[in-house]
Amino acid sequence: MNPPKFDQDFWEELWAKTLRDHGDKVARRSPNAHLMLEAADLAPGRALDAGCGHGAETLWLAAHGWHVTAVDFSAAALAHGRSLAEAAGAEVAERIDWAERDLSHWTAEPRRYDLVVCLYVHVAGSVEEMVARMASGVAPGGTLLLVGHRPIDPATGAATAAANQVQVSVEAARAALDPRLWELMVAEERPRAVAGTGVDAVIRARRRS
Ligand SMILES: C[S@@+](CC[C@H](N)C(=O)[O-])C[C@H]1O[C@@H](n2cnc3c(N)ncnc32)[C@H](O)[C@@H]1O
């Protein structure tokens, strides 16, 4: 059987089914551990959550004072995120703009965001190009946080839940981020804090100017 294409139809169908069958469980999922760790010392400002899914991280950021642009190309995931935000109250909901966009070509306004987050997004084209495009949205002094689930568990060689997907790697991020412009604060593989297998590539970089 051919692996899925991980295109818009794939994600829309997956989100519609997941939210229909397990909507309550999804709504209770904790925000991403890497994000909570790496953003804890940042002063809130403008954030972009690129590939936000149903919005657990967007909601966490908004609850911590960030004004968030939450981008995904799954209408079902965005609708769920919006309803969770409304349930969380006006203060949180008003800090979030939900936007249906395709990240394979959508580009953020240059240097707009104090924090750009892109977690577990499969890239159809070049990873380095995607990293550079995400990085272009970061304001001077701002932070880029990228996390990719590696497709193979290095401990066992077994395929992980991200098998056949192309997500960000430490190598691709290093290649895309010019050290004259970016201070790499974290660029490493870490064990996954959630159920599953393998490691996550975690990249945190600060734009120098
Ligand atoms: C594995 S989920 C991760 C969601 C969320 N970032 C998280 O950490 O739970 C990948 C998300 O990226 C979205 N996505 C994948 N490719 C995309 C694209 N080209 N444009 C916009 N969203 C995309 C999917 O719809 C899905 O919500």
PDBQT file of the ligand as one rigid body, heavy atoms in Angstrom, charges set to zero:
ROOT
HETATM    1  C1  LIG A 301       0.707  16.307  13.377  1.00  0.00    +0.000 C 
HETATM    2  S1  LIG A 301      -0.393  17.658  13.329  1.00  0.00    +0.000 S 
HETATM    3  C2  LIG A 301       0.325  18.736  14.563  1.00  0.00    +0.000 C 
HETATM    4  C3  LIG A 301      -0.647  19.740  15.087  1.00  0.00    +0.000 C 
HETATM    5  C4  LIG A 301      -0.096  20.625  16.223  1.00  0.00    +0.000 C 
HETATM    6  N1  LIG A 301       0.970  21.482  15.740  1.00  0.00    +0.000 N 
HETATM    7  C5  LIG A 301       0.394  19.774  17.366  1.00  0.00    +0.000 C 
HETATM    8  O1  LIG A 301       1.553  19.855  17.723  1.00  0.00    +0.000 OA
HETATM    9  O2  LIG A 301      -0.427  19.012  17.906  1.00  0.00    +0.000 OA
HETATM   10  C6  LIG A 301       0.081  18.505  11.830  1.00  0.00    +0.000 C 
HETATM   11  C7  LIG A 301      -0.828  19.667  11.532  1.00  0.00    +0.000 C 
HETATM   12  O3  LIG A 301      -0.302  20.393  10.448  1.00  0.00    +0.000 OA
HETATM   13  C8  LIG A 301      -1.348  20.709   9.561  1.00  0.00    +0.000 C 
HETATM   14  N2  LIG A 301      -0.724  20.851   8.240  1.00  0.00    +0.000 N 
HETATM   15  C9  LIG A 301       0.029  19.933   7.588  1.00  0.00    +0.000 A 
HETATM   16  N3  LIG A 301       0.450  20.431   6.415  1.00  0.00    +0.000 NA
HETATM   17  C10 LIG A 301      -0.047  21.697   6.333  1.00  0.00    +0.000 A 
HETATM   18  C11 LIG A 301       0.020  22.714   5.342  1.00  0.00    +0.000 A 
HETATM   19  N4  LIG A 301       0.677  22.528   4.187  1.00  0.00    +0.000 N 
HETATM   20  N5  LIG A 301      -0.612  23.890   5.580  1.00  0.00    +0.000 NA
HETATM   21  C12 LIG A 301      -1.306  24.078   6.734  1.00  0.00    +0.000 A 
HETATM   22  N6  LIG A 301      -1.409  23.161   7.701  1.00  0.00    +0.000 NA
HETATM   23  C13 LIG A 301      -0.791  21.970   7.503  1.00  0.00    +0.000 A 
HETATM   24  C14 LIG A 301      -2.326  19.552   9.658  1.00  0.00    +0.000 C 
HETATM   25  O4  LIG A 301      -3.628  19.899   9.262  1.00  0.00    +0.000 OA
HETATM   26  C15 LIG A 301      -2.230  19.243  11.144  1.00  0.00    +0.000 C 
HETATM   27  O5  LIG A 301      -3.168  19.992  11.866  1.00  0.00    +0.000 OA
ENDROOT
TORSDOF 0
